[in-house]
């Protein structure tokens, strides 16, 4: 549970949740006290799907902007609020819809696959959405006679190409928090913990992915750590996930992989990777957005409908028998 200093705020939030008939979602990278008041903790698409399946009138999405937009796309008749309206994403920002449309116009044969970490306007321009958990499967199902354009994460795209052998044009975008991990700093921590399994998110650089025992999405990281007989794990993703891992995998040790900055400060025990956007949300902001029902996510009807289509196509492909 969160420290006692958060208990009054938590009580306010629980009262507001009942009053509003709200559901509270927290991404795996949120601070512990937010995770502890959430109804669901998980990855972005899974949270939006869980919220859509509830009878809640209000969705409080403790994450970043594109995640709250996805929740609105899947629950257009629900009110969706985001604790901090400035909680963005370097991947989303790297791929403006107008620039994507300009690139698409250069090749009418492009089949555009978008990682879910993008804006609703970008989703509306795409043929299908992927998550880090299903990207390999969706790419394998892409039409063989079309040229794949993968946006906006070049590192996830490169990893998918390694897994599938499908050539793709990659948008030059990345998650700034994940590219801070480097081979040398990871090798140093591996030397300190030689028995530990290395679990890496595919948004990381190849030099880091090449050292992994498992490369997978945040949800698959949780599953891997639960089911592995190993007792120690070096986690190469945003450090917020450690809180959930410790709760769900008692008796196991999780080491947050240091970023390259740690190489400059060898006496510093942990220079973990934190997403500045994820950490913009606080428990106070969660309370305030529920009291004010703002900042609220609003999308034009045309974008809502068009952006839903590639998500539905992804879900349909994912549901097919292997």
VEXNU-667709 format. One record per residue (C-alpha): x negated, y negated, z. Coordinates in Angstrom, 2 decimals, decimal comma. Each point is the difference from the previous one (the first is absolute). Example, Ala and Ser with C-alpha at 12.3 -4.5 7.8 and 13.67 -1.06 7.14 Angstrom:
BEGIN
<pt x="-12,30" y="4,50" z="7,80"/>
<pt x="-1,37" y="-3,44" z="-0,66"/>
This chain:
BEGIN
<pt x="0,00" y="0,00" z="0,00"/>
<pt x="-1,02" y="-3,62" z="-0,42"/>
<pt x="-1,54" y="-1,84" z="2,95"/>
<pt x="2,31" y="-1,44" z="2,65"/>
<pt x="-0,45" y="-3,55" z="-1,32"/>
<pt x="2,03" y="0,97" z="-3,07"/>
<pt x="2,91" y="1,52" z="1,92"/>
<pt x="2,15" y="-3,19" z="0,23"/>
<pt x="-0,38" y="-0,57" z="-3,74"/>
<pt x="0,78" y="3,63" z="-0,72"/>
<pt x="3,19" y="-0,25" z="2,06"/>
<pt x="1,06" y="-3,09" z="-1,98"/>
<pt x="-0,66" y="1,81" z="-3,25"/>
<pt x="2,00" y="3,06" z="1,04"/>
<pt x="2,93" y="-2,22" z="1,01"/>
<pt x="-0,13" y="-1,85" z="-3,33"/>
<pt x="-0,20" y="3,29" z="-1,88"/>
<pt x="3,22" y="1,16" z="1,61"/>
<pt x="1,71" y="-3,36" z="-0,56"/>
<pt x="-0,98" y="-0,15" z="-3,69"/>
<pt x="0,36" y="3,71" z="-0,76"/>
<pt x="-3,58" y="-0,17" z="-1,20"/>
<pt x="-2,66" y="2,57" z="-0,80"/>
<pt x="-3,65" y="-0,85" z="0,70"/>
<pt x="-2,67" y="1,33" z="-2,34"/>
<pt x="-3,74" y="-0,15" z="0,69"/>
<pt x="-2,71" y="0,86" z="-2,46"/>
<pt x="-2,82" y="2,22" z="1,25"/>
<pt x="-2,34" y="-3,00" z="0,00"/>
<pt x="2,04" y="-2,14" z="2,39"/>
<pt x="-1,26" y="-0,82" z="3,50"/>
<pt x="0,83" y="2,61" z="2,69"/>
<pt x="2,63" y="-2,08" z="1,79"/>
<pt x="1,99" y="-0,39" z="-3,22"/>
<pt x="-0,28" y="3,71" z="-0,80"/>
<pt x="1,29" y="0,75" z="3,50"/>
<pt x="3,27" y="-1,94" z="-0,46"/>
<pt x="0,68" y="1,30" z="-3,50"/>
<pt x="2,64" y="2,55" z="-0,92"/>
<pt x="-2,24" y="1,36" z="-2,74"/>
<pt x="-3,76" y="-0,21" z="-0,54"/>
<pt x="-1,45" y="1,09" z="-3,32"/>
<pt x="-0,98" y="-1,01" z="-3,52"/>
<pt x="1,78" y="-2,63" z="-2,04"/>
<pt x="2,24" y="2,10" z="-2,26"/>
<pt x="0,89" y="2,52" z="2,68"/>
<pt x="1,08" y="-2,80" z="2,33"/>
<pt x="2,18" y="-1,61" z="-2,66"/>
<pt x="1,64" y="3,34" z="-0,73"/>
<pt x="0,67" y="0,63" z="3,69"/>
<pt x="1,56" y="-3,44" z="0,38"/>
<pt x="2,19" y="0,53" z="-3,08"/>
<pt x="1,32" y="3,21" z="1,54"/>
<pt x="1,17" y="-1,75" z="3,17"/>
<pt x="3,22" y="-1,95" z="0,59"/>
<pt x="-2,00" y="-3,00" z="1,24"/>
<pt x="1,07" y="-3,46" z="-1,12"/>
<pt x="-3,45" y="-1,53" z="0,51"/>
<pt x="-3,45" y="1,36" z="-0,89"/>
<pt x="-2,92" y="-1,47" z="1,94"/>
<pt x="-3,06" y="0,95" z="-2,04"/>
<pt x="-3,22" y="-0,38" z="1,95"/>
<pt x="-2,46" y="0,19" z="-2,85"/>
<pt x="-0,86" y="-2,23" z="-2,93"/>
<pt x="2,09" y="-1,79" z="-2,60"/>
<pt x="0,11" y="2,60" z="-2,77"/>
<pt x="1,16" y="2,63" z="2,51"/>
<pt x="2,94" y="-2,12" z="1,11"/>
<pt x="0,85" y="-0,59" z="-3,67"/>
<pt x="0,04" y="3,77" z="-0,57"/>
<pt x="2,40" y="0,38" z="2,92"/>
<pt x="2,25" y="-2,64" z="-1,57"/>
<pt x="-0,13" y="1,77" z="-3,37"/>
<pt x="1,16" y="3,25" z="1,59"/>
<pt x="2,50" y="-1,71" z="2,34"/>
<pt x="1,29" y="-3,01" z="-1,96"/>
<pt x="3,04" y="-0,45" z="2,25"/>
<pt x="-1,98" y="-0,10" z="3,23"/>
<pt x="-1,71" y="-3,05" z="1,49"/>
<pt x="-3,78" y="0,48" z="-0,08"/>
<pt x="-2,26" y="-2,15" z="2,16"/>
<pt x="-3,79" y="-0,16" z="0,25"/>
<pt x="-1,60" y="-1,29" z="3,22"/>
<pt x="-2,53" y="-2,20" z="-1,82"/>
<pt x="0,84" y="-1,26" z="-3,49"/>
<pt x="-3,72" y="-0,50" z="-0,75"/>
<pt x="-0,87" y="3,66" z="0,58"/>
<pt x="-1,15" y="0,77" z="-3,52"/>
<pt x="-2,30" y="2,53" z="-1,68"/>
<pt x="-3,16" y="-0,40" z="-2,06"/>
<pt x="1,26" y="2,66" z="-2,41"/>
<pt x="3,31" y="-1,76" z="-0,53"/>
<pt x="-1,76" y="-3,34" z="-0,47"/>
<pt x="-2,45" y="1,47" z="-2,54"/>
<pt x="2,77" y="0,85" z="-2,45"/>
<pt x="2,39" y="-2,88" z="-0,80"/>
<pt x="2,97" y="1,07" z="-2,11"/>
<pt x="-0,73" y="-2,51" z="-2,76"/>
<pt x="-3,57" y="1,29" z="-0,44"/>
<pt x="1,19" y="3,59" z="-0,07"/>
<pt x="2,59" y="-0,87" z="-2,65"/>
<pt x="-2,71" y="-1,67" z="-2,09"/>
<pt x="-2,19" y="3,13" z="0,15"/>
<pt x="2,93" y="2,27" z="-0,82"/>
<pt x="0,69" y="-2,09" z="-3,11"/>
<pt x="-3,44" y="0,93" z="-1,37"/>
<pt x="0,95" y="3,68" z="-0,26"/>
<pt x="3,62" y="1,05" z="-0,69"/>
<pt x="-1,03" y="3,59" z="0,74"/>
<pt x="-0,81" y="-0,68" z="3,65"/>
<pt x="1,83" y="2,15" z="2,58"/>
<pt x="-0,36" y="-2,12" z="3,11"/>
<pt x="-0,44" y="1,74" z="3,33"/>
<pt x="0,03" y="-2,26" z="3,06"/>
<pt x="-1,23" y="0,87" z="3,45"/>
<pt x="2,74" y="-0,97" z="2,43"/>
<pt x="-2,32" y="-2,69" z="1,44"/>
<pt x="1,27" y="-2,65" z="-2,43"/>
<pt x="2,73" y="-2,60" z="-0,19"/>
<pt x="3,60" y="0,68" z="-0,96"/>
<pt x="-0,58" y="-2,06" z="-3,16"/>
<pt x="-2,86" y="2,33" z="-1,00"/>
<pt x="2,05" y="3,10" z="0,81"/>
<pt x="2,68" y="-1,37" z="-2,34"/>
<pt x="-2,53" y="0,04" z="-2,87"/>
<pt x="-1,12" y="3,57" z="0,55"/>
<pt x="1,07" y="3,44" z="-1,20"/>
<pt x="-0,59" y="1,87" z="3,25"/>
<pt x="-1,24" y="-0,65" z="3,54"/>
<pt x="-2,46" y="2,16" z="1,92"/>
<pt x="-1,17" y="0,29" z="3,57"/>
<pt x="-3,45" y="1,15" z="1,03"/>
<pt x="1,65" y="3,27" z="0,99"/>
<pt x="1,66" y="0,80" z="-3,35"/>
<pt x="-2,12" y="-1,92" z="-2,54"/>
<pt x="-1,73" y="3,13" z="-1,31"/>
<pt x="3,32" y="1,74" z="-0,65"/>
<pt x="1,60" y="-3,01" z="-1,67"/>
<pt x="-2,99" y="-0,60" z="-2,27"/>
<pt x="-0,01" y="3,65" z="-1,05"/>
<pt x="3,65" y="-0,44" z="-1,01"/>
<pt x="-0,61" y="-3,12" z="-2,09"/>
<pt x="0,73" y="0,27" z="-3,74"/>
<pt x="-3,01" y="1,51" z="-1,77"/>
<pt x="0,44" y="-2,19" z="-3,08"/>
<pt x="-0,20" y="-3,30" z="1,87"/>
<pt x="-2,90" y="-2,02" z="1,39"/>
<pt x="0,13" y="-0,25" z="3,78"/>
<pt x="-0,46" y="-3,41" z="1,60"/>
<pt x="-0,51" y="0,39" z="3,75"/>
<pt x="0,50" y="-3,03" z="2,27"/>
<pt x="-1,06" y="-1,58" z="2,28"/>
<pt x="-2,57" y="2,15" z="1,93"/>
<pt x="-3,04" y="0,96" z="-2,07"/>
<pt x="-1,38" y="2,28" z="2,74"/>
<pt x="3,19" y="2,03" z="0,40"/>
<pt x="0,24" y="0,10" z="-3,80"/>
<pt x="-3,58" y="1,26" z="-0,32"/>
<pt x="0,67" y="2,72" z="2,59"/>
<pt x="3,12" y="1,09" z="-1,88"/>
<pt x="-2,00" y="0,20" z="-3,22"/>
<pt x="-2,51" y="2,22" z="1,80"/>
<pt x="2,81" y="2,30" z="1,15"/>
<pt x="2,00" y="0,13" z="-3,23"/>
<pt x="-2,47" y="-0,59" z="-2,82"/>
<pt x="2,49" y="-2,44" z="-1,55"/>
<pt x="-1,69" y="-3,09" z="-1,47"/>
<pt x="1,57" y="-3,24" z="1,21"/>
<pt x="-0,51" y="-3,71" z="-0,37"/>
<pt x="-0,52" y="-1,30" z="3,54"/>
<pt x="1,04" y="-3,40" z="1,27"/>
<pt x="-2,90" y="-1,66" z="1,84"/>
<pt x="1,50" y="-0,25" z="3,46"/>
<pt x="-0,90" y="1,41" z="3,39"/>
<pt x="0,91" y="0,04" z="3,66"/>
<pt x="-2,52" y="-2,32" z="1,59"/>
<pt x="0,15" y="1,94" z="3,29"/>
<pt x="-0,79" y="3,37" z="-1,59"/>
<pt x="-2,90" y="-1,15" z="-2,18"/>
<pt x="-1,81" y="-1,15" z="3,16"/>
<pt x="-0,85" y="3,66" z="0,68"/>
<pt x="-3,40" y="0,97" z="-1,39"/>
<pt x="-1,96" y="3,23" z="-0,41"/>
<pt x="-2,93" y="-1,00" z="2,24"/>
<pt x="2,11" y="-0,98" z="3,01"/>
<pt x="2,10" y="3,15" z="-0,36"/>
<pt x="-3,12" y="2,18" z="-0,18"/>
<pt x="-1,23" y="-1,60" z="3,20"/>
<pt x="3,17" y="0,82" z="1,91"/>
<pt x="0,02" y="3,53" z="-1,49"/>
<pt x="-3,47" y="0,46" z="1,48"/>
<pt x="1,36" y="-1,03" z="3,42"/>
<pt x="2,96" y="2,41" z="-0,30"/>
<pt x="-1,24" y="2,93" z="-2,13"/>
<pt x="3,00" y="2,23" z="0,81"/>
<pt x="2,59" y="-2,62" z="-0,93"/>
<pt x="2,13" y="0,30" z="-3,12"/>
<pt x="-0,01" y="-3,08" z="-2,24"/>
<pt x="3,48" y="-1,09" z="-1,09"/>
<pt x="0,07" y="-2,71" z="-2,68"/>
<pt x="2,74" y="-2,07" z="-1,58"/>
<pt x="-0,21" y="-0,01" z="-3,84"/>
<pt x="0,00" y="-3,80" z="-0,09"/>
<pt x="-3,65" y="0,31" z="1,11"/>
<pt x="-3,01" y="-0,15" z="-2,32"/>
<pt x="-1,23" y="3,17" z="-1,69"/>
<pt x="-3,26" y="-0,07" z="1,97"/>
<pt x="2,15" y="0,45" z="3,12"/>
<pt x="2,51" y="2,45" z="-1,49"/>
<pt x="-2,92" y="2,25" z="-0,99"/>
<pt x="-0,80" y="0,53" z="3,70"/>
<pt x="3,56" y="1,01" z="0,93"/>
<pt x="1,24" y="3,32" z="1,31"/>
<pt x="3,47" y="-1,22" z="-0,95"/>
<pt x="1,11" y="-2,94" z="-2,16"/>
<pt x="3,67" y="-0,75" z="0,56"/>
<pt x="2,79" y="-2,44" z="0,81"/>
<pt x="0,65" y="-1,20" z="3,54"/>
<pt x="2,80" y="2,52" z="0,55"/>
<pt x="-2,13" y="2,85" z="-1,32"/>
<pt x="-2,82" y="-1,17" z="2,27"/>
<pt x="2,31" y="0,53" z="2,98"/>
<pt x="0,95" y="3,48" z="-1,24"/>
<pt x="-3,61" y="0,94" z="-0,71"/>
<pt x="-1,12" y="-0,99" z="3,49"/>
<pt x="2,92" y="1,84" z="1,62"/>
<pt x="-0,61" y="3,25" z="-1,86"/>
<pt x="-3,82" y="0,03" z="-0,16"/>
<pt x="-1,75" y="2,08" z="2,69"/>
<pt x="-2,63" y="-2,76" z="0,23"/>
<pt x="-0,08" y="-2,07" z="3,18"/>
<pt x="-1,72" y="-3,11" z="-1,37"/>
<pt x="0,91" y="-2,13" z="-3,00"/>
<pt x="-1,61" y="-3,03" z="-1,59"/>
<pt x="2,88" y="-2,06" z="-1,37"/>
<pt x="-0,73" y="-2,12" z="-3,06"/>
<pt x="2,97" y="-2,32" z="-0,27"/>
<pt x="1,46" y="-2,96" z="1,87"/>
<pt x="-0,54" y="0,52" z="3,72"/>
<pt x="3,65" y="-0,44" z="1,00"/>
<pt x="0,70" y="3,63" z="-0,90"/>
<pt x="-2,18" y="1,21" z="2,89"/>
<pt x="2,77" y="-0,86" z="2,48"/>
<pt x="2,47" y="2,37" z="-1,64"/>
<pt x="-2,63" y="2,70" z="-0,44"/>
<pt x="-0,83" y="-0,09" z="3,69"/>
<pt x="3,69" y="0,29" z="0,91"/>
<pt x="0,76" y="2,85" z="-2,41"/>
<pt x="-3,26" y="1,96" z="0,34"/>
<pt x="-0,75" y="0,18" z="3,73"/>
<pt x="-3,32" y="1,60" z="0,86"/>
<pt x="-1,68" y="-1,16" z="-3,21"/>
<pt x="-2,46" y="-2,85" z="-0,44"/>
<pt x="0,25" y="-2,62" z="-2,72"/>
<pt x="-2,95" y="-2,13" z="-1,01"/>
<pt x="0,79" y="-3,13" z="-1,96"/>
<pt x="-2,46" y="-0,20" z="-2,88"/>
<pt x="-2,14" y="-3,15" z="0,12"/>
<pt x="0,00" y="-2,49" z="-2,85"/>
<pt x="-3,17" y="-1,15" z="-1,73"/>
<pt x="-0,17" y="-2,89" z="2,50"/>
<pt x="-0,92" y="2,54" z="2,65"/>
<pt x="-3,30" y="0,57" z="-1,81"/>
<pt x="-0,89" y="-3,60" z="0,80"/>
<pt x="0,80" y="0,47" z="3,69"/>
<pt x="-1,22" y="3,48" z="0,99"/>
<pt x="0,58" y="-0,68" z="3,69"/>
<pt x="3,69" y="-0,69" z="-0,63"/>
<pt x="1,88" y="3,20" z="0,77"/>
<pt x="2,82" y="-0,64" z="-2,45"/>
<pt x="0,48" y="-2,40" z="-2,86"/>
<pt x="3,20" y="1,70" z="-1,05"/>
<pt x="1,99" y="-0,99" z="-3,03"/>
<pt x="3,08" y="-2,06" z="0,82"/>
<pt x="2,39" y="-1,42" z="-2,56"/>
<pt x="0,42" y="-3,68" z="0,85"/>
<pt x="3,44" y="0,04" z="-1,61"/>
<pt x="1,28" y="2,99" z="2,00"/>
<pt x="-1,29" y="-1,61" z="3,20"/>
<pt x="1,95" y="-3,23" z="-0,66"/>
<pt x="3,09" y="1,67" z="1,45"/>
<pt x="0,32" y="-0,20" z="3,77"/>
<pt x="2,61" y="1,15" z="2,47"/>
<pt x="1,06" y="-3,62" z="0,52"/>
<pt x="0,56" y="-0,40" z="-3,74"/>
<pt x="2,03" y="3,23" z="-0,06"/>
<pt x="2,24" y="-1,43" z="2,72"/>
<pt x="0,28" y="-3,38" z="-1,72"/>
<pt x="0,85" y="1,39" z="-3,45"/>
<pt x="2,81" y="2,00" z="1,60"/>
<pt x="1,33" y="-3,03" z="1,89"/>
<pt x="-0,06" y="-2,17" z="-3,12"/>
<pt x="0,58" y="2,67" z="-2,66"/>
<pt x="-2,90" y="-1,64" z="-1,81"/>
<pt x="-2,33" y="0,12" z="-1,85"/>
<pt x="2,44" y="1,86" z="-2,21"/>
<pt x="-0,83" y="1,90" z="-3,18"/>
<pt x="2,16" y="-1,07" z="-2,94"/>
<pt x="-0,42" y="1,22" z="-3,57"/>
<pt x="1,87" y="-0,88" z="-3,20"/>
<pt x="2,56" y="2,61" z="-1,03"/>
<pt x="-1,84" y="0,64" z="-3,28"/>
<pt x="-3,25" y="0,76" z="1,83"/>
<pt x="1,78" y="2,19" z="2,56"/>
<pt x="1,56" y="2,15" z="-2,70"/>
<pt x="-3,01" y="0,16" z="-2,31"/>
<pt x="-2,50" y="0,70" z="2,80"/>
<pt x="2,12" y="2,85" z="1,31"/>
<pt x="-0,25" y="1,94" z="-3,28"/>
<pt x="-3,72" y="0,92" z="0,18"/>
<pt x="0,43" y="0,98" z="3,66"/>
<pt x="2,89" y="2,29" z="-0,93"/>
<pt x="-2,09" y="1,47" z="-2,83"/>
<pt x="-2,77" y="0,75" z="2,50"/>
<pt x="2,42" y="1,71" z="2,36"/>
<pt x="1,47" y="2,03" z="-2,85"/>
<pt x="-3,45" y="1,18" z="-1,14"/>
<pt x="-0,99" y="0,78" z="3,58"/>
<pt x="3,11" y="2,15" z="0,43"/>
<pt x="-0,80" y="2,21" z="-2,99"/>
<pt x="-1,24" y="3,52" z="0,75"/>
<pt x="-3,76" y="0,37" z="-0,23"/>
